[in-house]
């Protein structure tokens, strides 16, 4: 059996383009006049393509050449910066600069959860357990949200008040990395807690009790968290929030693993390879850096490869399923396919008129 690989790209020229990845031929273009495009993601069954825009998410038919969207998901009031599907494609999740994190029914377009982060969200990912969303924001905070209990579970603050620009979760959920606007990278080991231990946050629950009928959980400030320079020596650099008098749940636990200076400025996107051996970073310099993943706590992650460069900012990247190739896109109006064994570009996708800021890859077996 052979595989057909489709690349979707979008950006500031208000178009979504579909490419045959192997040949570099663009075979379909969707006009998207309402907004620039922040993120693209295919549904798990490869039937739909979700477009994160400003201020809504639009879902298109990915298989048939239909210009009109299947559905629009409306409710955010600012740039939607993250979008994704759960494992079986039955619902979507999203995060926005308006400070909200939502889950959606793609059939009805209605929201199932609305979490209020109180700061602009910069990234959201779904833990493989499918019960917790992990968010990062412009105030430098990482939070986990319980989709079953409909509440905030944990908060992490690696560096006070420095915006987090990108977040990556390993495919097996074992490692979480974030990079901030100063180029610092922080990595935690992630595991499932057995008891959900920790002191209850009385102030949090008093606020929740007094809130209106809206399903938006309230959060509180992070002023009680320790300073950045103590982060790597503080396994307890987290707050566990558990409702008094309720049975213990099993939220994820975070153990600080390592931190280092990955860049001098903006890391715009990051991603773990499917085989879990590499962490790739797209940089404002146009370069793409790859780091060797180390599983032991405190181990030094070495830079293994530098790809590039794009002529302008590199915005997004996606690994191939076998971790041997990497797609990237840039403000230089191009997307590229890299052979990681040689570090060279083997295919260039050109046709966008302005910056290409988002890409997604669909692999189907023929």
C-alpha positions in Angstrom: 0.0 0.0 0.0 1.1 3.5 -0.8 0.5 6.7 1.1 -0.8 10.0 -0.2 0.5 13.1 1.7 -1.5 16.4 1.5 -0.1 19.6 2.8 -2.4 22.5 3.7 -1.0 26.0 4.1 -2.5 29.4 5.1 -1.5 32.8 6.1 -1.9 36.6 5.6 -3.1 36.5 2.0 -6.5 35.1 3.1 -6.2 31.8 1.2 -5.8 28.2 2.2 -3.9 26.1 -0.3 -3.8 22.3 -0.7 -0.6 20.7 -2.1 0.5 17.3 -3.2 3.4 17.0 -0.9 5.5 14.8 -3.1 5.1 16.8 -6.3 4.7 20.3 -4.9 1.6 20.9 -7.0 -1.1 23.1 -5.6 -4.4 21.4 -6.6 -6.9 23.5 -4.6 -7.3 27.0 -3.2 -9.9 28.2 -0.7 -10.5 32.0 -0.5 -10.8 33.1 3.1 -11.5 36.9 3.0 -12.7 37.4 6.6 -9.3 37.1 8.3 -5.7 36.0 8.3 -5.1 32.4 9.3 -3.4 31.5 12.6 -3.6 27.7 12.7 -4.7 24.7 10.6 -5.5 21.2 11.6 -7.0 18.1 9.9 -9.5 16.0 11.7 -8.2 12.5 12.7 -10.1 10.9 9.8 -8.7 13.5 7.4 -12.2 14.5 6.2 -12.2 18.0 7.6 -9.8 20.9 7.9 -10.3 23.4 10.8 -9.0 26.9 10.3 -8.3 29.1 13.3 -8.9 32.7 12.4 -10.0 36.0 14.0 -12.3 35.6 15.9 -13.8 32.3 14.9 -13.0 28.8 13.7 -14.2 27.6 10.3 -14.3 24.0 9.3 -14.0 23.0 5.6 -14.5 19.8 3.7 -10.9 18.5 3.1 -11.8 15.9 0.5 -14.2 17.6 -1.9 -13.6 20.9 -3.8 -16.3 22.8 -2.0 -15.6 26.5 -1.3 -18.2 27.1 1.4 -17.4 26.0 5.0 -19.1 23.0 6.6 -19.6 25.0 9.8 -18.4 28.1 11.7 -17.6 27.9 15.4 -18.4 31.3 16.9 -17.9 32.5 20.5 -14.4 33.7 20.8 -13.9 37.5 20.7 -10.3 37.7 19.6 -7.6 35.9 17.6 -8.0 32.1 17.9 -4.4 31.0 18.3 -4.8 27.2 18.9 -7.2 24.6 17.6 -7.2 20.8 17.7 -9.3 17.7 17.6 -9.7 15.0 20.3 -8.4 11.5 19.3 -11.6 10.4 17.5 -12.6 13.7 16.1 -15.9 14.0 18.0 -15.0 17.4 19.4 -12.6 20.3 19.0 -10.7 22.5 21.5 -9.4 26.0 21.0 -7.7 28.9 22.7 -7.9 32.6 22.0 -6.2 35.9 22.8 -9.5 36.9 24.5 -8.4 34.7 27.4 -10.9 31.9 26.8 -10.4 28.2 26.2 -13.3 26.2 24.7 -14.4 22.8 23.5 -16.9 22.5 20.6 -19.3 20.1 19.1 -18.4 20.2 15.4 -21.9 19.1 14.3 -23.9 21.7 16.1 -21.2 24.4 16.5 -22.1 24.7 20.2 -19.5 25.1 23.0 -19.3 22.3 25.6 -16.8 24.0 27.9 -15.7 27.6 28.4 -12.7 28.2 30.7 -11.7 31.8 31.5 -7.9 32.1 31.7 -8.0 35.9 32.5 -4.9 36.4 30.2 -4.5 36.1 26.5 -4.0 32.4 25.6 -1.0 31.6 23.3 -1.2 27.8 23.1 -3.4 24.9 24.0 -2.8 21.2 23.8 -4.8 18.1 24.8 -3.3 15.4 27.1 -3.5 11.9 25.6 -5.8 10.9 28.4 -8.4 13.2 26.7 -9.5 14.6 30.1 -7.3 17.6 30.5 -6.4 20.6 28.4 -3.1 22.4 29.0 -2.9 26.1 28.2 -0.1 28.7 28.1 -0.6 32.5 28.1 0.9 35.9 27.7 1.6 36.2 31.4 3.9 33.2 31.4 1.5 30.8 33.1 0.8 27.2 32.2 -2.6 25.8 33.4 -4.3 22.5 33.2 -8.1 22.3 32.9 -10.2 19.3 33.9 -12.8 18.5 31.3 -14.7 16.1 33.5 -14.9 18.2 36.6 -15.0 21.4 34.6 -12.4 23.2 36.7 -8.8 24.4 36.9 -6.5 21.7 38.2 -2.9 23.1 38.2 -0.9 26.2 37.6 2.8 26.4 36.7 4.8 29.6 36.4 8.4 29.0 35.0 9.3 32.7 34.7 7.2 35.5 36.1 5.4 37.7 33.5 7.4 36.6 30.5 4.9 35.6 27.8 5.0 32.0 26.6 5.1 31.9 22.8 4.8 28.2 22.2 4.1 24.9 23.9 4.7 21.3 22.8 3.5 18.0 24.3 5.2 14.7 23.4 2.9 12.2 21.6 2.8 9.9 24.6 2.1 12.8 27.0 5.3 12.2 28.9 7.1 15.5 28.3 5.8 19.1 28.1 8.0 22.0 26.9 7.3 25.7 26.7 9.4 28.5 25.2 9.0 32.2 26.1 9.6 35.5 24.5 13.2 35.6 25.9 14.0 32.3 24.2 14.1 30.3 27.4 12.9 26.7 27.2 11.4 24.8 30.1 10.7 21.1 30.2 8.6 19.1 32.6 8.1 15.3 32.9 4.4 14.6 32.9 2.8 11.7 34.7 -0.7 10.7 35.9 -1.1 11.4 39.6 -2.4 8.6 41.7 -4.2 10.5 44.4 -4.6 14.2 43.3 -3.0 15.3 46.6 -2.6 18.9 47.5 -4.2 21.5 49.7 -7.4 23.0 48.6 -7.4 26.6 47.5 -10.2 28.2 49.6 -10.1 31.5 47.8 -10.5 29.8 44.4 -13.6 28.0 45.4 -15.1 31.0 47.2 -14.8 32.9 43.9 -16.3 30.0 42.0 -19.2 29.8 44.5 -20.0 33.5 44.0 -19.7 33.5 40.2 -22.7 33.9 38.0 -24.4 31.1 36.1 -21.8 31.2 33.4 -19.8 28.0 33.0 -16.5 29.9 33.1 -14.3 28.9 36.0 -12.4 31.7 37.6 -8.7 31.7 38.3 -6.5 33.7 40.6 -3.1 35.4 40.5 0.2 33.6 40.7 2.0 36.0 43.0 2.6 33.1 45.5 4.9 31.3 43.1 8.6 31.2 43.5 11.1 33.1 41.3 12.6 32.0 38.0 16.1 31.3 39.3 14.8 28.7 41.7 12.6 26.9 39.1 14.9 24.0 38.3 15.5 23.2 42.0 11.8 23.3 42.9 9.8 20.2 42.0 6.9 21.7 43.9 6.7 24.7 41.6 3.0 24.1 41.0 -0.3 24.5 42.8 -2.8 21.7 43.0 -6.4 22.8 43.1 -8.9 20.3 44.5 -12.4 20.9 45.8 -12.8 20.3 49.5 -14.8 17.2 50.4 -14.7 15.6 47.0 -13.1 12.3 46.0 -9.6 12.6 44.7 -9.3 12.9 41.0 -6.3 11.9 38.8 -4.9 15.1 37.2 -1.5 15.0 35.6 1.6 15.8 37.7 4.5 17.9 36.5 8.1 17.4 37.5 10.7 20.0 36.4 13.2 18.2 34.1 15.5 20.8 32.6 15.7 24.4 31.3 18.1 26.2 28.9 18.4 29.2 26.7 17.3 28.0 23.3 17.3 31.4 21.5 17.8 35.0 22.1 14.3 36.1 21.1 11.1 34.6 19.8 10.5 30.8 19.4 7.4 30.9 17.3 6.5 27.3 17.2 7.8 24.0 18.7 7.0 20.3 18.2 8.2 17.0 19.5 8.9 14.4 16.8 6.4 11.4 16.7 9.2 9.1 17.8 9.9 11.3 20.8 13.6 11.8 20.1 13.6 15.4 18.8 12.2 18.8 19.8 12.0 21.2 16.8 11.8 25.0 17.2 10.8 27.6 14.5 12.6 30.9 15.2 12.1 34.5 14.3 15.6 34.4 12.7 14.2 32.0 10.0 16.2 29.1 11.3 14.8 25.8 12.7 16.7 24.2 15.5 16.4 20.6 16.6 17.3 19.3 20.1 18.0 15.8 21.2 15.4 14.7 23.8 16.8 13.5 27.2 14.5 11.6 29.5 16.4 11.8 32.7 15.8 14.8 35.1 18.5 17.5 34.9 20.1 16.1 31.7 21.4 18.6 29.1 19.6 18.7 25.8 22.1 19.2 23.0 21.3 20.9 19.7 21.5 18.2 17.1 20.7 20.1 13.9 20.1 23.6 12.5 17.9 23.9 9.3 17.8 26.9 7.2 17.2 29.2 6.8 14.0 30.8 5.7 14.6 34.4 4.6 12.2 35.7 7.3 10.4 34.4 10.4 9.6 30.7 10.5 6.1 30.4 11.9 5.0 26.8 11.9 6.4 23.3 11.6 5.1 19.7 11.4 7.0 16.4 11.4 6.2 13.5 9.1 4.8 10.4 10.7 8.1 8.6 10.5 10.1 11.6 12.0 12.4 11.6 9.0 11.1 14.8 7.3 9.9 18.2 8.5 7.5 20.7 6.9 7.9 24.4 7.8 6.5 27.8 6.6 7.6 31.4 6.8 7.0 35.0 6.3 9.1 34.6 3.1 5.8 33.3 1.6 7.1 29.7 1.2 6.6 26.4 2.8 9.4 23.8 2.7 9.9 20.1 3.1 13.2 19.2 4.8 15.1 15.9 4.7 16.4 15.6 8.3 19.0 13.0 7.3 20.8 15.6 5.1 19.4 18.8 6.5 18.4 20.0 3.0 15.2 21.3 1.4 13.8 18.7 -1.0 10.6 20.5 -1.9 9.4 24.1 -1.9 5.8 25.2 -2.0 5.4 28.7 -3.5 2.2 30.5 -4.4 1.1 32.6 -1.4 1.3 36.3 -1.8 2.1 37.1 1.8 3.4 35.4 4.9 2.6 31.7 5.4 1.8 31.3 9.1 0.1 27.9 9.4 0.4 24.4 7.9 -1.2 21.0 8.5 -0.4 17.6 7.0 -2.8 14.8 6.1 -1.5 11.2 5.4 -3.9 8.7 3.9 -3.2 5.1 2.9 -4.2 4.2 -0.7 
